[in-house]
Amino acid sequence: MSALGTAESAGLAHARELALRGRGRVSPNPLVGAVILRDGRLIAEGWHDGPGTAHAEAMALAIAGDAARGATLICTLEPCSHFGRTSPCSDAVIAAGVARVVIGCCDPLERTRRQGLEKLRQAGIEVVVASDEDEYLSRELISAFVTHAVRGRPHVMLKLATSLDGKVATATGESQWISGHESRAHVHRLRADHDAVIAGINTVLADDPQLNARNVDGPVRQPTRVIFDAHARLPVTSQLARSARETPVIVMAGSEASEARCQALAECGVEVVRHDTPQPDIAHALTELGAREMQSVFIEGGAHLAGAFVRAKAVDVVQWFLAPILIGGDGAPGALGGDGVGALADAARLTRVVTTRRGDDIVCVGRLIDLPETGV
């Protein structure tokens, strides 16, 4: 793979920023951005805004018009070669007379199709695929799409909010609010970015949450709410059950859940998925969600569910909000329930760790599972 020049690397970074304009709306399609350069100068740009709308490359080419002939197209993802809701982007690129195409990362689905990358090359277009950090950041941009395409399950982000000493509540159970206003606003943005939000029944019973995205800029497609609820205890009077016909709610119930409870929830519009085990099986649940074309899930509360997902090695990314407070107390619960590990060598370790600030809070983000490769 060839290294990109300075202008092309900068163009690819700008294309990734453009792609984010479609966040929360494009699934099951990927986030994609594109720019067109002539002599190193930006002449057009585009992004994908959702299923059925123009793809990023098509938008940029339409803006550029005849100026695209002989120019360089930079796109975050390999142009598609198949007919879907729109015509193939690779055909549009060839017809526009583009001389060079720079691709941020390959599309894993193209490996079983006509392979847009090879189609462009066969048309005499110079094609360069980014490498190293340029390629990784382009792949990270579409982590949900890539994970679903390669692994058949959603990309899983675990959100935790704790005091500096790792507590999620006081010994008396008070937990609202540990994190600050800026962090809570960001959580709503994260909910809007995901296809589904997952919570455990104990958190739902304690807080009666809506688990929706509120006060988020731009059009928002609300996430499906998924509750791990072994005995189908979700109250029919809860905010979740009462809003299930407007925004979907799925209850992952165990084999011992009461048939009457499951029926009562179904009558409210709640979908109940029965598992063959007393406790809902995490792998099975993720497979079920993946089969519904849910590419990304966001886990919010509580400690038991978070610990179970970590133990099952089912968490791709952790987003940990650290508030500058100290709670203390042996009876105050920690962030991860369960038995934990007996040896530090067995502890889950984050990679590619990035820390930022949200108001007074520190946010630590890192990977527990590497992204799938998408190269040819």
C-alpha positions as YAML, in Angstrom:
chain: A
units: angstrom
residues:
- id: 1
  name: MET
  ca: [0.00, 0.00, 0.00]
- id: 2
  name: SER
  ca: [1.23, 3.44, -0.87]
- id: 3
  name: ALA
  ca: [1.67, 6.19, 1.66]
- id: 4
  name: LEU
  ca: [-0.47, 9.27, 1.08]
- id: 5
  name: GLY
  ca: [0.88, 12.71, 0.39]
- id: 6
  name: THR
  ca: [0.28, 15.54, 2.85]
- id: 7
  name: ALA
  ca: [-2.62, 17.02, 0.89]
- id: 8
  name: GLU
  ca: [-4.27, 13.62, 0.44]
- id: 9
  name: SER
  ca: [-3.89, 12.70, 4.10]
- id: 10
  name: ALA
  ca: [-5.42, 16.05, 5.06]
- id: 11
  name: GLY
  ca: [-8.19, 15.49, 2.53]
- id: 12
  name: LEU
  ca: [-8.94, 12.09, 4.01]
- id: 13
  name: ALA
  ca: [-9.09, 13.58, 7.52]
- id: 14
  name: HIS
  ca: [-11.56, 16.18, 6.23]
- id: 15
  name: ALA
  ca: [-13.61, 13.44, 4.57]
- id: 16
  name: ARG
  ca: [-13.87, 11.63, 7.91]
- id: 17
  name: GLU
  ca: [-15.17, 14.83, 9.51]
- id: 18
  name: LEU
  ca: [-17.74, 15.19, 6.73]
- id: 19
  name: ALA
  ca: [-18.88, 11.61, 7.27]
- id: 20
  name: LEU
  ca: [-19.88, 12.42, 10.85]
- id: 21
  name: ARG
  ca: [-22.61, 14.72, 9.54]
- id: 22
  name: GLY
  ca: [-24.65, 11.56, 8.96]
- id: 23
  name: ARG
  ca: [-24.07, 10.10, 12.43]
- id: 24
  name: GLY
  ca: [-27.05, 8.40, 13.99]
- id: 25
  name: ARG
  ca: [-28.95, 8.20, 10.68]
- id: 26
  name: VAL
  ca: [-27.03, 6.09, 8.17]
- id: 27
  name: SER
  ca: [-27.31, 2.59, 9.69]
- id: 28
  name: PRO
  ca: [-27.38, -0.06, 8.28]
- id: 29
  name: ASN
  ca: [-25.18, 1.84, 5.82]
- id: 30
  name: PRO
  ca: [-21.73, 3.05, 6.90]
- id: 31
  name: LEU
  ca: [-20.65, 6.63, 7.60]
- id: 32
  name: VAL
  ca: [-18.83, 7.85, 4.50]
- id: 33
  name: GLY
  ca: [-17.28, 11.16, 3.47]
- id: 34
  name: ALA
  ca: [-15.61, 12.20, 0.22]
- id: 35
  name: VAL
  ca: [-13.67, 15.14, -1.19]
- id: 36
  name: ILE
  ca: [-12.38, 15.96, -4.68]
- id: 37
  name: LEU
  ca: [-9.00, 17.63, -5.12]
- id: 38
  name: ARG
  ca: [-7.50, 19.27, -8.18]
- id: 39
  name: ASP
  ca: [-3.85, 20.26, -7.90]
- id: 40
  name: GLY
  ca: [-4.13, 19.77, -4.14]
- id: 41
  name: ARG
  ca: [-7.06, 22.20, -3.88]
- id: 42
  name: LEU
  ca: [-10.51, 21.21, -2.61]
- id: 43
  name: ILE
  ca: [-13.17, 21.62, -5.31]
- id: 44
  name: ALA
  ca: [-16.07, 19.51, -3.95]
- id: 45
  name: GLU
  ca: [-17.11, 17.48, -0.95]
- id: 46
  name: GLY
  ca: [-19.90, 15.11, 0.05]
- id: 47
  name: TRP
  ca: [-21.19, 12.76, 2.71]
- id: 48
  name: HIS
  ca: [-23.84, 10.08, 3.10]
- id: 49
  name: ASP
  ca: [-26.91, 11.27, 4.99]
- id: 50
  name: GLY
  ca: [-28.88, 8.04, 5.28]
- id: 51
  name: PRO
  ca: [-30.33, 5.05, 3.40]
- id: 52
  name: GLY
  ca: [-31.83, 6.06, 0.07]
- id: 53
  name: THR
  ca: [-29.91, 9.34, -0.13]
- id: 54
  name: ALA
  ca: [-26.91, 9.99, -2.36]
- id: 55
  name: HIS
  ca: [-23.67, 8.32, -1.37]
- id: 56
  name: ALA
  ca: [-20.78, 10.58, -0.44]
- id: 57
  name: GLU
  ca: [-18.92, 10.04, -3.71]
- id: 58
  name: ALA
  ca: [-22.03, 10.73, -5.79]
- id: 59
  name: MET
  ca: [-22.72, 13.96, -3.89]
- id: 60
  name: ALA
  ca: [-19.16, 15.20, -4.34]
- id: 61
  name: LEU
  ca: [-19.09, 14.28, -8.05]
- id: 62
  name: ALA
  ca: [-22.40, 16.04, -8.68]
- id: 63
  name: ILE
  ca: [-21.05, 19.21, -7.07]
- id: 64
  name: ALA
  ca: [-17.77, 19.04, -9.00]
- id: 65
  name: GLY
  ca: [-19.41, 18.42, -12.36]
- id: 66
  name: ASP
  ca: [-16.96, 18.56, -15.28]
- id: 67
  name: ALA
  ca: [-14.19, 19.68, -12.92]
- id: 68
  name: ALA
  ca: [-13.99, 16.08, -11.63]
- id: 69
  name: ARG
  ca: [-12.41, 14.92, -14.89]
- id: 70
  name: GLY
  ca: [-8.72, 14.26, -14.26]
- id: 71
  name: ALA
  ca: [-9.06, 15.12, -10.56]
- id: 72
  name: THR
  ca: [-8.42, 13.07, -7.40]
- id: 73
  name: LEU
  ca: [-11.33, 11.62, -5.45]
- id: 74
  name: ILE
  ca: [-10.66, 10.86, -1.79]
- id: 75
  name: CYS
  ca: [-13.26, 8.75, 0.04]
- id: 76
  name: THR
  ca: [-13.21, 7.18, 3.47]
- id: 77
  name: LEU
  ca: [-14.52, 3.84, 2.18]
- id: 78
  name: GLU
  ca: [-14.11, 1.82, -1.01]
- id: 79
  name: PRO
  ca: [-16.78, 2.88, -3.56]
- id: 80
  name: CYS
  ca: [-19.54, 0.30, -3.90]
- id: 81
  name: SER
  ca: [-19.95, -1.80, -7.03]
- id: 82
  name: HIS
  ca: [-23.52, -3.06, -6.61]
- id: 83
  name: PHE
  ca: [-27.06, -1.79, -7.07]
- id: 84
  name: GLY
  ca: [-28.87, -1.17, -3.81]
- id: 85
  name: ARG
  ca: [-31.13, 1.76, -3.02]
- id: 86
  name: THR
  ca: [-28.81, 3.76, -5.28]
- id: 87
  name: SER
  ca: [-26.68, 2.92, -8.31]
- id: 88
  name: PRO
  ca: [-23.01, 1.83, -7.91]
- id: 89
  name: CYS
  ca: [-20.63, 4.61, -6.90]
- id: 90
  name: SER
  ca: [-17.81, 2.94, -8.84]
- id: 91
  name: ASP
  ca: [-19.80, 3.45, -12.07]
- id: 92
  name: ALA
  ca: [-20.28, 7.13, -11.24]
- id: 93
  name: VAL
  ca: [-16.57, 7.56, -10.54]
- id: 94
  name: ILE
  ca: [-15.61, 5.97, -13.85]
- id: 95
  name: ALA
  ca: [-18.17, 8.02, -15.79]
- id: 96
  name: ALA
  ca: [-16.89, 11.25, -14.18]
- id: 97
  name: GLY
  ca: [-13.40, 10.67, -15.58]
- id: 98
  name: VAL
  ca: [-11.62, 10.83, -12.23]
- id: 99
  name: ALA
  ca: [-7.90, 10.09, -12.66]
- id: 100
  name: ARG
  ca: [-6.99, 8.96, -9.13]
- id: 101
  name: VAL
  ca: [-8.97, 7.54, -6.23]
- id: 102
  name: VAL
  ca: [-7.67, 7.45, -2.66]
- id: 103
  name: ILE
  ca: [-9.56, 5.04, -0.39]
- id: 104
  name: GLY
  ca: [-9.43, 5.26, 3.41]
- id: 105
  name: CYS
  ca: [-10.23, 1.57, 3.91]
- id: 106
  name: CYS
  ca: [-11.68, -1.37, 2.03]
- id: 107
  name: ASP
  ca: [-15.31, -2.44, 2.29]
- id: 108
  name: PRO
  ca: [-15.55, -6.05, 3.58]
- id: 109
  name: LEU
  ca: [-18.82, -6.57, 1.72]
- id: 110
  name: GLU
  ca: [-17.11, -5.76, -1.58]
- id: 111
  name: ARG
  ca: [-15.00, -8.91, -1.23]
- id: 112
  name: THR
  ca: [-18.07, -10.96, -2.18]
- id: 113
  name: ARG
  ca: [-19.31, -8.51, -4.79]
- id: 114
  name: ARG
  ca: [-17.69, -7.06, -7.91]
- id: 115
  name: GLN
  ca: [-15.01, -5.38, -5.80]
- id: 116
  name: GLY
  ca: [-15.27, -1.65, -6.43]
- id: 117
  name: LEU
  ca: [-11.52, -1.23, -5.99]
- id: 118
  name: GLU
  ca: [-10.67, -3.63, -8.82]
- id: 119
  name: LYS
  ca: [-13.47, -2.28, -11.00]
- id: 120
  name: LEU
  ca: [-11.89, 1.19, -10.83]
- id: 121
  name: ARG
  ca: [-8.45, -0.18, -11.63]
- id: 122
  name: GLN
  ca: [-9.76, -2.11, -14.61]
- id: 123
  name: ALA
  ca: [-11.15, 1.18, -15.92]
- id: 124
  name: GLY
  ca: [-7.63, 2.63, -15.87]
- id: 125
  name: ILE
  ca: [-8.04, 4.71, -12.72]
- id: 126
  name: GLU
  ca: [-5.10, 4.87, -10.31]
- id: 127
  name: VAL
  ca: [-6.30, 3.55, -6.96]
- id: 128
  name: VAL
  ca: [-4.45, 3.98, -3.67]
- id: 129
  name: VAL
  ca: [-5.55, 2.49, -0.36]
- id: 130
  name: ALA
  ca: [-4.43, 4.31, 2.78]
- id: 131
  name: SER
  ca: [-2.16, 2.56, 5.26]
- id: 132
  name: ASP
  ca: [-1.17, 2.81, 8.92]
- id: 133
  name: GLU
  ca: [-3.06, 5.43, 10.96]
- id: 134
  name: ASP
  ca: [-4.93, 6.86, 7.95]
- id: 135
  name: GLU
  ca: [-6.39, 3.41, 7.25]
- id: 136
  name: TYR
  ca: [-7.12, 2.63, 10.90]
- id: 137
  name: LEU
  ca: [-8.97, 5.89, 11.53]
- id: 138
  name: SER
  ca: [-11.08, 5.33, 8.43]
- id: 139
  name: ARG
  ca: [-11.91, 1.82, 9.68]
- id: 140
  name: GLU
  ca: [-12.66, 3.11, 13.18]
- id: 141
  name: LEU
  ca: [-15.09, 5.61, 11.66]
- id: 142
  name: ILE
  ca: [-17.22, 2.67, 10.49]
- id: 143
  name: SER
  ca: [-16.48, 0.34, 13.40]
- id: 144
  name: ALA
  ca: [-20.16, -0.60, 13.69]
- id: 145
  name: PHE
  ca: [-20.53, -1.42, 9.99]
- id: 146
  name: VAL
  ca: [-17.25, -3.35, 9.88]
- id: 147
  name: THR
  ca: [-17.96, -5.38, 13.03]
- id: 148
  name: HIS
  ca: [-21.44, -6.32, 11.84]
- id: 149
  name: ALA
  ca: [-20.23, -7.20, 8.34]
- id: 150
  name: VAL
  ca: [-17.32, -9.37, 9.49]
- id: 151
  name: ARG
  ca: [-18.54, -10.80, 12.82]
- id: 152
  name: GLY
  ca: [-22.31, -10.83, 12.32]
- id: 153
  name: ARG
  ca: [-23.02, -9.04, 15.58]
- id: 154
  name: PRO
  ca: [-23.28, -5.41, 16.67]
- id: 155
  name: HIS
  ca: [-20.31, -3.35, 17.77]
- id: 156
  name: VAL
  ca: [-20.62, -3.01, 21.56]
- id: 157
  name: MET
  ca: [-19.75, 0.13, 23.51]
- id: 158
  name: LEU
  ca: [-19.89, -0.03, 27.32]
- id: 159
  name: LYS
  ca: [-20.49, 3.27, 29.10]
- id: 160
  name: LEU
  ca: [-19.52, 3.63, 32.76]
- id: 161
  name: ALA
  ca: [-19.75, 6.69, 34.98]
- id: 162
  name: THR
  ca: [-17.99, 6.54, 38.34]
- id: 163
  name: SER
  ca: [-16.37, 8.58, 41.04]
- id: 164
  name: LEU
  ca: [-12.58, 8.66, 41.11]
- id: 165
  name: ASP
  ca: [-12.65, 5.72, 43.50]
- id: 166
  name: GLY
  ca: [-14.71, 3.65, 41.07]
- id: 167
  name: LYS
  ca: [-18.13, 3.89, 42.71]
- id: 168
  name: VAL
  ca: [-21.37, 4.06, 40.71]
- id: 169
  name: ALA
  ca: [-23.54, 5.00, 43.70]
- id: 170
  name: THR
  ca: [-23.39, 5.66, 47.41]
- id: 171
  name: ALA
  ca: [-23.98, 2.92, 49.95]
- id: 172
  name: THR
  ca: [-27.61, 4.09, 50.17]
- id: 173
  name: GLY
  ca: [-28.07, 3.73, 46.41]
- id: 174
  name: GLU
  ca: [-27.96, 7.37, 45.34]
- id: 175
  name: SER
  ca: [-26.44, 7.68, 41.86]
- id: 176
  name: GLN
  ca: [-27.95, 10.78, 40.22]
- id: 177
  name: TRP
  ca: [-25.85, 12.49, 39.31]
- id: 178
  name: ILE
  ca: [-22.24, 11.33, 39.56]
- id: 179
  name: SER
  ca: [-21.11, 12.77, 36.25]
- id: 180
  name: GLY
  ca: [-21.55, 16.41, 35.25]
- id: 181
  name: HIS
  ca: [-23.96, 18.09, 32.82]
- id: 182
  name: GLU
  ca: [-21.52, 18.02, 29.90]
- id: 183
  name: SER
  ca: [-20.97, 14.27, 30.28]
- id: 184
  name: ARG
  ca: [-24.69, 13.56, 30.49]
- id: 185
  name: ALA
  ca: [-25.29, 15.61, 27.34]
- id: 186
  name: HIS
  ca: [-22.61, 13.59, 25.56]
- id: 187
  name: VAL
  ca: [-24.28, 10.35, 26.63]
- id: 188
  name: HIS
  ca: [-27.45, 11.47, 24.84]
- id: 189
  name: ARG
  ca: [-25.34, 12.04, 21.72]
- id: 190
  name: LEU
  ca: [-23.92, 8.53, 22.09]
- id: 191
  name: ARG
  ca: [-27.41, 7.07, 22.43]
- id: 192
  name: ALA
  ca: [-28.43, 8.80, 19.22]
- id: 193
  name: ASP
  ca: [-25.36, 7.37, 17.47]
- id: 194
  name: HIS
  ca: [-26.28, 3.76, 18.28]
- id: 195
  name: ASP
  ca: [-28.91, 1.40, 16.94]
- id: 196
  name: ALA
  ca: [-29.77, 0.11, 20.40]
- id: 197
  name: VAL
  ca: [-29.28, 0.97, 24.08]
- id: 198
  name: ILE
  ca: [-28.96, -1.93, 26.53]
- id: 199
  name: ALA
  ca: [-29.70, -1.86, 30.25]
- id: 200
  name: GLY
  ca: [-30.29, -4.39, 33.01]
- id: 201
  name: ILE
  ca: [-33.65, -4.78, 34.73]
- id: 202
  name: ASN
  ca: [-32.33, -3.70, 38.13]
- id: 203
  name: THR
  ca: [-31.32, -0.32, 36.73]
- id: 204
  name: VAL
  ca: [-34.70, 0.02, 35.03]
- id: 205
  name: LEU
  ca: [-36.60, -0.85, 38.21]
- id: 206
  name: ALA
  ca: [-34.53, 1.63, 40.22]
- id: 207
  name: ASP
  ca: [-34.64, 4.59, 37.82]
- id: 208
  name: ASP
  ca: [-37.57, 4.03, 35.41]
- id: 209
  name: PRO
  ca: [-35.48, 5.51, 32.56]
- id: 210
  name: GLN
  ca: [-36.59, 6.37, 29.03]
- id: 211
  name: LEU
  ca: [-33.22, 5.36, 27.51]
- id: 212
  name: ASN
  ca: [-33.80, 7.67, 24.56]
- id: 213
  name: ALA
  ca: [-31.76, 10.51, 23.08]
- id: 214
  name: ARG
  ca: [-32.84, 13.99, 24.13]
- id: 215
  name: ASN
  ca: [-31.66, 17.52, 23.34]
- id: 216
  name: VAL
  ca: [-29.36, 16.33, 20.54]
- id: 217
  name: ASP
  ca: [-28.61, 18.63, 17.62]
- id: 218
  name: GLY
  ca: [-29.92, 17.64, 14.21]
- id: 219
  name: PRO
  ca: [-32.35, 14.90, 13.15]
- id: 220
  name: VAL
  ca: [-32.24, 11.94, 15.52]
- id: 221
  name: ARG
  ca: [-33.34, 8.36, 14.98]
- id: 222
  name: GLN
  ca: [-34.14, 6.99, 18.42]
- id: 223
  name: PRO
  ca: [-32.37, 3.76, 19.44]
- id: 224
  name: THR
  ca: [-34.20, 0.55, 20.21]
- id: 225
  name: ARG
  ca: [-34.23, -0.05, 23.98]
- id: 226
  name: VAL
  ca: [-33.06, -3.56, 24.97]
- id: 227
  name: ILE
  ca: [-33.53, -4.80, 28.53]
- id: 228
  name: PHE
  ca: [-31.84, -7.89, 29.97]
- id: 229
  name: ASP
  ca: [-34.66, -9.12, 32.18]
- id: 230
  name: ALA
  ca: [-34.47, -12.82, 33.04]
- id: 231
  name: HIS
  ca: [-37.92, -13.00, 34.67]
- id: 232
  name: ALA
  ca: [-39.69, -10.41, 32.46]
- id: 233
  name: ARG
  ca: [-40.16, -8.09, 35.43]
- id: 234
  name: LEU
  ca: [-40.37, -4.90, 33.37]
- id: 235
  name: PRO
  ca: [-43.48, -3.12, 34.70]
- id: 236
  name: VAL
  ca: [-46.20, -2.48, 32.15]
- id: 237
  name: THR
  ca: [-46.52, 0.95, 33.78]
- id: 238
  name: SER
  ca: [-42.84, 1.82, 33.17]
- id: 239
  name: GLN
  ca: [-41.85, 4.58, 30.78]
- id: 240
  name: LEU
  ca: [-40.27, 1.96, 28.54]
- id: 241
  name: ALA
  ca: [-43.39, -0.21, 28.25]
- id: 242
  name: ARG
  ca: [-45.68, 2.79, 27.81]
- id: 243
  name: SER
  ca: [-43.59, 4.11, 24.91]
- id: 244
  name: ALA
  ca: [-42.86, 0.77, 23.24]
- id: 245
  name: ARG
  ca: [-45.23, 1.35, 20.33]
- id: 246
  name: GLU
  ca: [-43.47, 4.61, 19.46]
- id: 247
  name: THR
  ca: [-39.87, 3.49, 20.05]
- id: 248
  name: PRO
  ca: [-39.18, -0.27, 20.09]
- id: 249
  name: VAL
  ca: [-38.40, -2.11, 23.32]
- id: 250
  name: ILE
  ca: [-36.97, -5.64, 23.37]
- id: 251
  name: VAL
  ca: [-36.85, -7.70, 26.56]
- id: 252
  name: MET
  ca: [-34.25, -10.47, 26.66]
- id: 253
  name: ALA
  ca: [-35.93, -12.97, 29.00]
- id: 254
  name: GLY
  ca: [-34.75, -16.27, 30.41]
- id: 255
  name: SER
  ca: [-36.31, -19.71, 30.14]
- id: 256
  name: GLU
  ca: [-38.00, -19.39, 33.54]
- id: 257
  name: ALA
  ca: [-39.81, -16.12, 32.78]
- id: 258
  name: SER
  ca: [-43.54, -16.23, 33.49]
- id: 259
  name: GLU
  ca: [-45.63, -16.71, 30.36]
- id: 260
  name: ALA
  ca: [-48.21, -14.29, 31.80]
- id: 261
  name: ARG
  ca: [-45.55, -11.62, 32.31]
- id: 262
  name: CYS
  ca: [-44.25, -12.08, 28.76]
- id: 263
  name: GLN
  ca: [-47.79, -11.87, 27.36]
- id: 264
  name: ALA
  ca: [-48.55, -8.71, 29.34]
- id: 265
  name: LEU
  ca: [-45.44, -7.03, 27.95]
- id: 266
  name: ALA
  ca: [-46.27, -8.17, 24.42]
- id: 267
  name: GLU
  ca: [-49.70, -6.58, 24.75]
- id: 268
  name: CYS
  ca: [-47.92, -3.28, 25.47]
- id: 269
  name: GLY
  ca: [-45.94, -3.58, 22.24]
- id: 270
  name: VAL
  ca: [-42.78, -4.90, 23.90]
- id: 271
  name: GLU
  ca: [-41.00, -7.65, 21.95]
- id: 272
  name: VAL
  ca: [-39.97, -10.49, 24.26]
- id: 273
  name: VAL
  ca: [-37.11, -12.74, 23.16]
- id: 274
  name: ARG
  ca: [-37.04, -15.97, 25.19]
- id: 275
  name: HIS
  ca: [-33.67, -17.63, 25.76]
- id: 276
  name: ASP
  ca: [-33.15, -21.33, 26.43]
- id: 277
  name: THR
  ca: [-31.17, -20.58, 29.60]
- id: 278
  name: PRO
  ca: [-32.38, -19.15, 32.94]
- id: 279
  name: GLN
  ca: [-30.32, -16.01, 32.33]
- id: 280
  name: PRO
  ca: [-30.31, -14.36, 28.90]
- id: 281
  name: ASP
  ca: [-27.26, -15.47, 26.93]
- id: 282
  name: ILE
  ca: [-25.12, -12.54, 25.82]
- id: 283
  name: ALA
  ca: [-23.76, -14.12, 22.64]
- id: 284
  name: HIS
  ca: [-27.24, -15.23, 21.59]
- id: 285
  name: ALA
  ca: [-28.68, -11.79, 22.34]
- id: 286
  name: LEU
  ca: [-26.05, -10.06, 20.20]
- id: 287
  name: THR
  ca: [-26.67, -12.51, 17.37]
- id: 288
  name: GLU
  ca: [-30.40, -11.76, 17.60]
- id: 289
  name: LEU
  ca: [-29.76, -8.03, 17.40]
- id: 290
  name: GLY
  ca: [-27.32, -8.48, 14.53]
- id: 291
  name: ALA
  ca: [-29.94, -10.43, 12.60]
- id: 292
  name: ARG
  ca: [-32.18, -7.37, 12.94]
- id: 293
  name: GLU
  ca: [-29.46, -5.30, 11.18]
- id: 294
  name: MET
  ca: [-28.54, -3.57, 14.43]
- id: 295
  name: GLN
  ca: [-24.89, -2.72, 13.94]
- id: 296
  name: SER
  ca: [-24.15, -0.88, 17.19]
- id: 297
  name: VAL
  ca: [-25.28, -1.18, 20.80]
- id: 298
  name: PHE
  ca: [-24.60, 1.06, 23.79]
- id: 299
  name: ILE
  ca: [-24.63, -0.53, 27.25]
- id: 300
  name: GLU
  ca: [-25.88, 1.67, 30.10]
- id: 301
  name: GLY
  ca: [-26.20, 0.18, 33.58]
- id: 302
  name: GLY
  ca: [-25.94, -1.62, 35.70]
- id: 303
  name: ALA
  ca: [-22.89, -3.11, 37.32]
- id: 304
  name: HIS
  ca: [-24.09, -6.73, 37.04]
- id: 305
  name: LEU
  ca: [-24.77, -6.43, 33.31]
- id: 306
  name: ALA
  ca: [-21.53, -4.55, 32.66]
- id: 307
  name: GLY
  ca: [-19.52, -7.19, 34.50]
- id: 308
  name: ALA
  ca: [-21.26, -9.97, 32.59]
- id: 309
  name: PHE
  ca: [-20.47, -8.40, 29.21]
- id: 310
  name: VAL
  ca: [-16.82, -7.90, 30.16]
- id: 311
  name: ARG
  ca: [-16.51, -11.48, 31.42]
- id: 312
  name: ALA
  ca: [-18.08, -12.72, 28.19]
- id: 313
  name: LYS
  ca: [-15.46, -10.77, 26.20]
- id: 314
  name: ALA
  ca: [-18.33, -9.09, 24.37]
- id: 315
  name: VAL
  ca: [-17.30, -5.43, 24.78]
- id: 316
  name: ASP
  ca: [-15.52, -3.76, 21.87]
- id: 317
  name: VAL
  ca: [-15.03, -0.28, 23.36]
- id: 318
  name: VAL
  ca: [-15.25, 1.17, 26.86]
- id: 319
  name: GLN
  ca: [-16.19, 4.79, 27.45]
- id: 320
  name: TRP
  ca: [-15.53, 5.59, 31.11]
- id: 321
  name: PHE
  ca: [-16.59, 8.91, 32.66]
- id: 322
  name: LEU
  ca: [-14.62, 9.77, 35.80]
- id: 323
  name: ALA
  ca: [-16.15, 12.44, 38.01]
- id: 324
  name: PRO
  ca: [-13.85, 14.37, 40.39]
- id: 325
  name: ILE
  ca: [-15.59, 13.14, 43.53]
- id: 326
  name: LEU
  ca: [-14.74, 10.55, 46.18]
- id: 327
  name: ILE
  ca: [-17.63, 8.47, 47.53]
- id: 328
  name: GLY
  ca: [-15.90, 5.78, 49.59]
- id: 329
  name: GLY
  ca: [-17.54, 3.18, 51.77]
- id: 330
  name: ASP
  ca: [-17.30, -0.61, 51.66]
- id: 331
  name: GLY
  ca: [-21.01, -0.81, 50.87]
- id: 332
  name: ALA
  ca: [-20.91, 1.53, 47.86]
- id: 333
  name: PRO
  ca: [-21.16, -0.48, 44.63]
- id: 334
  name: GLY
  ca: [-18.41, -0.49, 42.02]
- id: 335
  name: ALA
  ca: [-18.70, -0.30, 38.25]
- id: 336
  name: LEU
  ca: [-18.35, -3.99, 37.41]
- id: 337
  name: GLY
  ca: [-20.34, -6.63, 39.25]
- id: 338
  name: GLY
  ca: [-19.62, -10.32, 39.57]
- id: 339
  name: ASP
  ca: [-16.56, -12.14, 40.83]
- id: 340
  name: GLY
  ca: [-13.96, -10.22, 38.82]
- id: 341
  name: VAL
  ca: [-10.56, -11.74, 38.10]
- id: 342
  name: GLY
  ca: [-8.26, -13.48, 40.53]
- id: 343
  name: ALA
  ca: [-5.02, -12.43, 38.86]
- id: 344
  name: LEU
  ca: [-3.98, -9.16, 37.30]
- id: 345
  name: ALA
  ca: [-2.72, -11.08, 34.29]
- id: 346
  name: ASP
  ca: [-6.34, -11.99, 33.55]
- id: 347
  name: ALA
  ca: [-7.63, -8.41, 33.78]
- id: 348
  name: ALA
  ca: [-9.15, -6.89, 30.64]
- id: 349
  name: ARG
  ca: [-6.78, -4.22, 29.35]
- id: 350
  name: LEU
  ca: [-7.75, -1.31, 27.12]
- id: 351
  name: THR
  ca: [-5.74, -0.46, 24.03]
- id: 352
  name: ARG
  ca: [-5.64, 2.69, 21.91]
- id: 353
  name: VAL
  ca: [-6.60, 4.68, 24.99]
- id: 354
  name: VAL
  ca: [-7.66, 8.30, 24.52]
- id: 355
  name: THR
  ca: [-8.56, 10.67, 27.36]
- id: 356
  name: THR
  ca: [-10.57, 13.88, 26.99]
- id: 357
  name: ARG
  ca: [-12.48, 16.30, 29.21]
- id: 358
  name: ARG
  ca: [-16.22, 16.89, 29.51]
- id: 359
  name: GLY
  ca: [-16.55, 19.80, 31.87]
- id: 360
  name: ASP
  ca: [-14.83, 18.72, 35.09]
- id: 361
  name: ASP
  ca: [-15.09, 15.03, 34.19]
- id: 362
  name: ILE
  ca: [-12.36, 12.96, 32.56]
- id: 363
  name: VAL
  ca: [-13.45, 10.58, 29.80]
- id: 364
  name: CYS
  ca: [-11.29, 7.54, 29.09]
- id: 365
  name: VAL
  ca: [-12.01, 5.64, 25.87]
- id: 366
  name: GLY
  ca: [-10.23, 2.46, 24.81]
- id: 367
  name: ARG
  ca: [-10.65, -0.80, 22.94]
- id: 368
  name: LEU
  ca: [-11.05, -4.27, 24.45]
- id: 369
  name: ILE
  ca: [-11.47, -6.03, 21.08]
- id: 370
  name: ASP
  ca: [-9.48, -5.10, 17.99]
- id: 371
  name: LEU
  ca: [-11.37, -3.96, 14.92]
- id: 372
  name: PRO
  ca: [-11.67, -6.56, 12.15]
- id: 373
  name: GLU
  ca: [-9.38, -6.13, 9.17]
- id: 374
  name: THR
  ca: [-11.07, -5.21, 5.90]
- id: 375
  name: GLY
  ca: [-8.22, -5.34, 3.38]
- id: 376
  name: VAL
  ca: [-8.19, -7.36, 0.19]
...
